[in-house]
Amino acid sequence: MMKIALISSANFGSSDSISRSNSFTPSFRETPATLILGNESHWFLGRDLLPNGFCQGLAADSTKLIEQWASVRGQLNRDARPIELPPDVRWLPPVVEPNKILCIGLNYADHATETGAELPTIPVVFNKFPTTLTGHEQPIVLPAISDKVDYEAELVVVIGKEGRNIPAANALDFVFGYTCGHDVSARDWQKGKPGGQWLLGKTFDSFAPLGPWIQTADAFENADDASVQFRLNGNTMQDSSTRHFIFSVSFLIAHLSKFCTLRPGDLLFTGTPSGVGVARTPPVFLRPGDRTEVEIAGLGVLANPVVGS
């Protein structure tokens, strides 16, 4: 079992340009970063734990590890020394520039009901752009052209192997790991514009916080029975479990792979439970100064401040 993360820290020689300020800068594969791996009690530098020359000091190292995990996991340096994370550590999304970010809408019956939607008979699928991805404790930036930005806590699946037309019975073999995700959504664009602009409403920069780390699949065996919570300024707004999925992780992977080839590092946001802001009376939308927290049992807490643009 292993946790995989990307950080930026002057202590480890990576760039100090990832900011906690009121600005957002997307991370790309060539962004300087330090790959770290952890177990239940310690973190290790990827360059110490992995074969010589594996890590290049770039954000691309995490995708490379996902692609090659099957071959390198047996080559880990068992003599590597653990590290203490420095106080200046800044978390990047543990995957940057994935080939695809696939998202599922209305995958909890209670959420479909609260929004007035019919229960789907096949998955509702949309996508986000890689520039939505941001890390733990990095800001969610509210766009000037929206005043109805909502929250959605989600379990995220990280694909580990390439596959097409994957049978549901084998689908979990294609999973590298799992992490916490936040599907931030501008409701006035998603539903309030002609044609229903799902893509635009979901894909503003910083609208997909991810992390803090990926937990490998061998340490998270029951993705269909994990508690999911969302807190806004310390108040619990969503509290459910993936056991209430309409479509399981296995089903979703099999279904999506009928349409497109899944590749290592692809991200699958699996849907959000009831309790979203737009369905409340009165509605609750994100405002500058808010703090959001997504907690999934076994995967940690993904926290982000909310700032104005």
KOLLOMAR-372830 format. One record per residue (C-alpha): x, y, z; residue in three letters. Coordinates in pm, 1 decimal, decimal comma, always signed. Layout:
<nodes>
NODE        x        y        z rest
NODE        X        Y        Z  ALA
...
</nodes>
This chain:
<nodes>
NODE        x        y        z rest
NODE     +0,0     +0,0     +0,0  MET
NODE   +129,8   +345,1    -84,2  MET
NODE    +29,2   +709,0    -97,8  LYS
NODE   +147,1   +913,5   -395,8  ILE
NODE   +170,3  +1294,0   -390,6  ALA
NODE   +334,7  +1591,0   -558,7  LEU
NODE   +468,5  +1883,3   -358,4  ILE
NODE   +659,1  +2202,9   -422,2  SER
NODE   +916,3  +2295,0   -159,8  SER
NODE  +1242,9  +2485,2   -161,7  ALA
NODE  +1370,4  +2231,1    +92,3  ASN
NODE  +1367,0  +1961,3   -174,1  PHE
NODE  +1482,4  +2169,4   -466,8  GLY
NODE  +1148,6  +2211,3   -644,5  SER
NODE  +1000,9  +2541,7   -753,0  SER
NODE   +863,4  +2780,3   -494,1  ASP
NODE   +630,3  +2937,7   -748,4  SER
NODE   +314,0  +2749,2   -648,7  ILE
NODE   +125,9  +3013,5   -455,1  SER
NODE   -121,9  +3011,5   -168,1  ARG
NODE   -227,0  +3363,5   -262,9  SER
NODE   -546,9  +3481,9   -426,8  ASN
NODE   -428,9  +3361,2   -764,0  SER
NODE   -437,0  +3032,3   -948,6  PHE
NODE   -169,1  +2892,8  -1174,6  THR
NODE   -238,3  +2555,3  -1336,7  PRO
NODE    +25,9  +2285,8  -1303,3  SER
NODE   +160,1  +2123,8  -1617,3  PHE
NODE   +376,1  +1817,5  -1667,1  ARG
NODE   +689,7  +2032,4  -1691,1  GLU
NODE   +610,9  +2214,9  -1364,7  THR
NODE   +899,3  +2163,4  -1116,2  PRO
NODE   +775,5  +1934,5   -840,6  ALA
NODE   +888,9  +1672,3   -592,6  THR
NODE   +727,7  +1329,6   -603,7  LEU
NODE   +677,2  +1179,9   -258,4  ILE
NODE   +551,2   +837,2   -157,1  LEU
NODE   +416,7   +740,6   +180,5  GLY
NODE   +295,6   +451,5   +388,3  ASN
NODE    +78,5   +454,7   +699,1  GLU
NODE   +342,2   +637,6   +904,3  SER
NODE   +610,3   +801,0   +687,2  HIS
NODE   +678,4   +995,6   +368,8  TRP
NODE   +974,8   +923,4   +139,8  PHE
NODE  +1126,3  +1116,5   -147,2  LEU
NODE  +1049,9   +946,2   -476,4  GLY
NODE  +1409,4   +990,7   -587,2  ARG
NODE  +1524,7   +792,9   -280,2  ASP
NODE  +1264,0   +519,6   -299,4  LEU
NODE  +1241,5   +460,9   -675,5  LEU
NODE  +1509,4   +331,5   -914,8  PRO
NODE  +1796,4   +567,9   -993,4  ASN
NODE  +1705,2   +833,6  -1246,8  GLY
NODE  +1331,9   +762,6  -1233,0  PHE
NODE  +1237,6  +1104,3  -1094,9  CYS
NODE  +1316,3  +1411,4  -1304,8  GLN
NODE  +1186,7  +1669,0  -1059,5  GLY
NODE   +877,9  +1744,4  -1267,0  LEU
NODE   +505,8  +1706,3  -1210,5  ALA
NODE   +510,6  +1447,2  -1489,0  ALA
NODE   +684,2  +1207,7  -1247,8  ASP
NODE   +352,9  +1108,4  -1089,8  SER
NODE   +199,2  +1010,7  -1424,4  THR
NODE   +516,0   +820,0  -1511,5  LYS
NODE   +486,2   +632,7  -1180,7  LEU
NODE   +122,7   +545,1  -1248,6  ILE
NODE   +215,9   +415,6  -1593,5  GLU
NODE   +506,9   +206,7  -1464,7  GLN
NODE   +384,7   +112,5  -1116,6  TRP
NODE   +348,5   -257,5  -1195,8  ALA
NODE   +717,0   -282,0  -1285,1  SER
NODE   +871,7    -46,5  -1027,7  VAL
NODE   +674,5   -140,2   -716,1  ARG
NODE   +903,3   -441,0   -666,9  GLY
NODE  +1215,3   -225,5   -702,2  GLN
NODE  +1154,4    +15,8   -413,5  LEU
NODE  +1460,2    +93,0   -204,1  ASN
NODE  +1377,4    -52,2   +135,2  ARG
NODE  +1671,3   +135,9   +287,4  ASP
NODE  +1532,0   +478,0   +196,7  ALA
NODE  +1505,5   +713,8   +490,7  ARG
NODE  +1174,2   +880,1   +575,4  PRO
NODE  +1143,9  +1256,7   +555,2  ILE
NODE   +962,6  +1524,4   +750,6  GLU
NODE   +745,0  +1743,9   +534,7  LEU
NODE   +874,3  +2100,7   +571,2  PRO
NODE   +649,6  +2386,5   +683,4  PRO
NODE   +669,0  +2548,9   +339,1  ASP
NODE   +526,0  +2243,2   +164,1  VAL
NODE   +271,4  +2324,6   -106,2  ARG
NODE    +56,4  +2048,1   -243,1  TRP
NODE     +3,4  +2013,2   -615,4  LEU
NODE   -273,7  +1798,1   -758,6  PRO
NODE   -128,5  +1444,2   -751,7  PRO
NODE   -198,3  +1412,6  -1125,3  VAL
NODE   -152,9  +1701,5  -1368,5  VAL
NODE   -253,6  +1717,9  -1733,7  GLU
NODE   -434,7  +1383,8  -1745,8  PRO
NODE   -547,5  +1275,0  -2088,5  ASN
NODE   -908,2  +1282,1  -1965,5  LYS
NODE  -1111,2  +1402,0  -1668,8  ILE
NODE  -1441,5  +1215,3  -1689,1  LEU
NODE  -1721,1  +1307,8  -1450,1  CYS
NODE  -2049,4  +1143,3  -1357,6  ILE
NODE  -2361,3  +1340,9  -1276,9  GLY
NODE  -2653,9  +1222,1  -1067,4  LEU
NODE  -2486,5   +904,8   -939,5  ASN
NODE  -2661,0   +917,9   -600,5  TYR
NODE  -3037,5   +873,8   -595,5  ALA
NODE  -3082,2  +1128,6   -315,5  ASP
NODE  -2890,7  +1392,7   -511,8  HIS
NODE  -3098,6  +1331,2   -823,8  ALA
NODE  -3412,5  +1366,8   -614,3  THR
NODE  -3304,5  +1691,5   -446,7  GLU
NODE  -3233,1  +1852,0   -784,5  THR
NODE  -3565,7  +1740,8   -931,2  GLY
NODE  -3402,3  +1510,7  -1186,6  ALA
NODE  -3522,0  +1166,7  -1286,7  GLU
NODE  -3303,8   +875,8  -1183,2  LEU
NODE  -3068,9   +802,2  -1472,7  PRO
NODE  -3088,4   +466,1  -1646,3  THR
NODE  -2739,3   +513,6  -1790,3  ILE
NODE  -2460,2   +730,2  -1645,7  PRO
NODE  -2475,5  +1105,3  -1706,4  VAL
NODE  -2125,7  +1191,3  -1829,6  VAL
NODE  -1946,1  +1523,7  -1870,5  PHE
NODE  -1586,3  +1634,4  -1850,1  ASN
NODE  -1353,5  +1897,6  -1712,1  LYS
NODE  -1033,7  +2042,0  -1855,6  PHE
NODE   -694,5  +1970,1  -1690,6  PRO
NODE   -663,9  +2341,5  -1605,4  THR
NODE   -938,0  +2290,8  -1346,1  THR
NODE   -702,4  +2083,2  -1131,6  LEU
NODE   -561,2  +2239,6   -816,7  THR
NODE   -398,6  +2100,2   -506,0  GLY
NODE   -474,7  +2070,3   -137,4  HIS
NODE   -475,8  +2412,0    +36,8  GLU
NODE   -459,2  +2592,5   -297,6  GLN
NODE   -733,1  +2847,0   -370,6  PRO
NODE  -1063,2  +2795,2   -545,8  ILE
NODE  -1097,7  +3117,7   -741,9  VAL
NODE  -1453,4  +3239,7   -792,8  LEU
NODE  -1498,5  +3372,9  -1147,6  PRO
NODE  -1624,4  +3727,4  -1194,3  ALA
NODE  -1891,8  +3605,3  -1437,0  ILE
NODE  -2065,6  +3370,3  -1191,2  SER
NODE  -2235,7  +3429,1   -857,5  ASP
NODE  -2376,5  +3078,5   -803,8  LYS
NODE  -2070,6  +2860,5   -746,3  VAL
NODE  -2156,8  +2536,0   -569,2  ASP
NODE  -1966,9  +2251,5   -402,5  TYR
NODE  -1968,5  +1875,6   -471,0  GLU
NODE  -1759,9  +1624,5   -273,6  ALA
NODE  -1659,4  +1321,3   -479,5  GLU
NODE  -1457,1  +1002,2   -477,5  LEU
NODE  -1212,0  +1013,0   -769,1  VAL
NODE  -1076,6   +703,5   -942,6  VAL
NODE   -727,8   +716,4  -1096,7  VAL
NODE   -690,4   +484,1  -1394,5  ILE
NODE   -372,1   +276,2  -1394,4  GLY
NODE   -376,3    +78,2  -1719,8  LYS
NODE   -484,2   +143,0  -2076,3  GLU
NODE   -804,7    -29,5  -2172,8  GLY
NODE  -1099,9    -31,9  -2412,8  ARG
NODE  -1420,3   -236,9  -2386,3  ASN
NODE  -1324,8   -345,7  -2036,1  ILE
NODE  -1553,6   -610,8  -1882,7  PRO
NODE  -1709,9   -499,0  -1554,8  ALA
NODE  -1576,7   -812,6  -1386,1  ALA
NODE  -1218,1   -699,9  -1460,7  ASN
NODE  -1269,3   -325,1  -1427,8  ALA
NODE  -1099,9   -277,4  -1090,3  LEU
NODE   -781,7   -429,8  -1234,4  ASP
NODE   -751,1   -105,7  -1433,7  PHE
NODE   -756,0   +117,3  -1124,9  VAL
NODE   -430,0   +258,3   -992,3  PHE
NODE   -581,6   +426,6   -689,8  GLY
NODE   -829,5   +668,2   -538,3  TYR
NODE   -829,3  +1023,5   -410,2  THR
NODE  -1057,3  +1301,9   -288,7  CYS
NODE  -1206,8  +1539,1   -542,9  GLY
NODE  -1419,4  +1851,4   -539,7  HIS
NODE  -1637,7  +1913,1   -844,8  ASP
NODE  -1686,1  +2288,5   -809,1  VAL
NODE  -1980,2  +2394,8  -1025,9  SER
NODE  -2108,2  +2732,0  -1149,6  ALA
NODE  -2481,1  +2657,4  -1149,2  ARG
NODE  -2575,5  +2976,3  -1334,7  ASP
NODE  -2367,2  +2851,4  -1629,4  TRP
NODE  -2433,2  +2480,0  -1592,5  GLN
NODE  -2810,7  +2514,8  -1599,7  LYS
NODE  -2897,3  +2881,3  -1642,5  GLY
NODE  -2769,1  +2942,4  -1994,0  LYS
NODE  -2918,4  +2841,6  -2331,3  PRO
NODE  -2869,6  +2472,8  -2397,9  GLY
NODE  -2742,8  +2399,1  -2048,0  GLY
NODE  -2372,3  +2477,7  -2047,4  GLN
NODE  -2247,2  +2184,0  -1839,2  TRP
NODE  -1894,6  +2201,3  -1977,8  LEU
NODE  -1848,3  +2573,4  -1916,6  LEU
NODE  -2014,4  +2560,9  -1575,8  GLY
NODE  -1781,9  +2284,6  -1462,4  LYS
NODE  -1449,8  +2383,8  -1611,8  THR
NODE  -1344,4  +2725,9  -1482,3  PHE
NODE   -980,3  +2730,6  -1371,0  ASP
NODE   -935,6  +2582,3  -1018,1  SER
NODE  -1276,8  +2407,7  -1027,9  PHE
NODE  -1135,8  +2058,1   -958,3  ALA
NODE   -937,7  +2043,9   -633,4  PRO
NODE   -773,8  +1700,5   -607,6  LEU
NODE   -572,8  +1521,6   -339,4  GLY
NODE   -393,7  +1562,6   -112,6  PRO
NODE   -260,8  +1226,9   -234,2  TRP
NODE   -358,3   +914,2   -425,6  ILE
NODE   -403,5   +598,2   -220,8  GLN
NODE   -310,4   +289,4   -422,0  THR
NODE   -598,3    +53,1   -486,0  ALA
NODE   -455,5   -228,2   -274,0  ASP
NODE   -512,4    -11,6    +34,3  ALA
NODE   -863,9    +98,7    -60,0  PHE
NODE  -1044,1   -217,2   -149,3  GLU
NODE  -1407,9   -114,3   -115,6  ASN
NODE  -1464,7   +193,6   -325,7  ALA
NODE  -1836,8   +119,0   -324,8  ASP
NODE  -1870,3   +153,2    +53,6  ASP
NODE  -1673,2   +460,7   +162,6  ALA
NODE  -1808,8   +755,0   +358,9  SER
NODE  -1807,4  +1090,5   +178,9  VAL
NODE  -1838,0  +1422,5   +361,1  GLN
NODE  -1823,2  +1787,3   +265,0  PHE
NODE  -1774,8  +2066,8   +518,2  ARG
NODE  -1812,7  +2438,4   +454,8  LEU
NODE  -1648,3  +2655,5   +719,1  ASN
NODE  -1657,3  +2357,4   +954,3  GLY
NODE  -2027,3  +2282,9   +900,4  ASN
NODE  -2115,4  +1944,2   +752,0  THR
NODE  -2316,4  +1995,8   +432,7  MET
NODE  -2287,7  +1650,7   +272,4  GLN
NODE  -2264,7  +1322,0   +462,3  ASP
NODE  -2319,2   +999,6   +272,2  SER
NODE  -2148,5   +685,8   +144,5  SER
NODE  -2054,4   +546,3   -193,3  THR
NODE  -2272,5   +247,5   -109,9  ARG
NODE  -2554,1   +471,0   -234,0  HIS
NODE  -2405,1   +486,8   -582,8  PHE
NODE  -2651,9   +421,5   -862,4  ILE
NODE  -2363,7   +298,7  -1079,6  PHE
NODE  -2064,4   +125,8   -920,7  SER
NODE  -1702,6   +204,3   -999,9  VAL
NODE  -1675,9   -121,9  -1195,2  SER
NODE  -1984,5    -41,5  -1399,9  PHE
NODE  -1864,9   +312,8  -1473,4  LEU
NODE  -1523,8   +197,9  -1596,2  ILE
NODE  -1678,2    -69,7  -1817,4  ALA
NODE  -1936,0   +174,0  -1953,3  HIS
NODE  -1693,3   +455,9  -2029,5  LEU
NODE  -1442,9   +221,9  -2193,5  SER
NODE  -1703,5   +137,8  -2457,0  LYS
NODE  -1670,2   +494,1  -2584,9  PHE
NODE  -1305,5   +586,8  -2534,6  CYS
NODE   -973,7   +428,3  -2449,2  THR
NODE   -892,0   +482,2  -2084,4  LEU
NODE   -528,1   +565,8  -2017,6  ARG
NODE   -301,4   +573,5  -1710,0  PRO
NODE   -357,1   +891,0  -1513,5  GLY
NODE   -710,0   +949,9  -1641,3  ASP
NODE   -940,5  +1073,4  -1365,2  LEU
NODE  -1297,3   +962,6  -1301,0  LEU
NODE  -1508,1  +1182,2  -1070,8  PHE
NODE  -1781,8   +945,3   -955,8  THR
NODE  -2061,7  +1185,9   -858,4  GLY
NODE  -2177,0  +1367,9   -547,8  THR
NODE  -2437,9  +1289,1   -279,4  PRO
NODE  -2724,5  +1510,3   -161,4  SER
NODE  -2667,4  +1831,3    +30,1  GLY
NODE  -2536,2  +2054,9   -247,3  VAL
NODE  -2586,8  +2426,6   -206,3  GLY
NODE  -2824,1  +2487,6   -496,2  VAL
NODE  -3080,3  +2245,4   -348,2  ALA
NODE  -3091,4  +2415,8     -8,0  ARG
NODE  -3348,5  +2668,2   +113,4  THR
NODE  -3217,4  +2929,9    +83,5  PRO
NODE  -2941,9  +2822,3   -157,9  PRO
NODE  -2584,6  +2822,3    -29,8  VAL
NODE  -2308,6  +2924,7   -268,9  PHE
NODE  -1936,5  +2967,1   -216,6  LEU
NODE  -1812,2  +3311,2   -116,0  ARG
NODE  -1465,9  +3466,4    -72,9  PRO
NODE  -1325,6  +3373,2   +267,3  GLY
NODE  -1497,5  +3032,8   +279,4  ASP
NODE  -1303,8  +2715,8   +352,5  ARG
NODE  -1405,4  +2386,3   +194,8  THR
NODE  -1317,9  +2034,4   +308,5  GLU
NODE  -1381,0  +1704,8   +132,8  VAL
NODE  -1322,7  +1399,5   +351,6  GLU
NODE  -1340,9  +1041,8   +228,8  ILE
NODE  -1272,0   +767,3   +479,5  ALA
NODE   -929,8   +620,0   +412,9  GLY
NODE   -822,9   +897,4   +175,3  LEU
NODE   -773,1  +1195,6   +403,3  GLY
NODE   -906,6  +1551,4   +385,7  VAL
NODE   -883,6  +1780,6    +83,6  LEU
NODE   -910,7  +2142,5   +201,0  ALA
NODE   -920,5  +2462,3     -4,6  ASN
NODE   -974,6  +2830,3    +69,1  PRO
NODE  -1216,1  +3021,2   -152,0  VAL
NODE  -1106,7  +3355,7   -294,9  VAL
NODE  -1243,5  +3616,7   -533,5  GLY
NODE  -1099,2  +3670,0   -878,4  SER
</nodes>
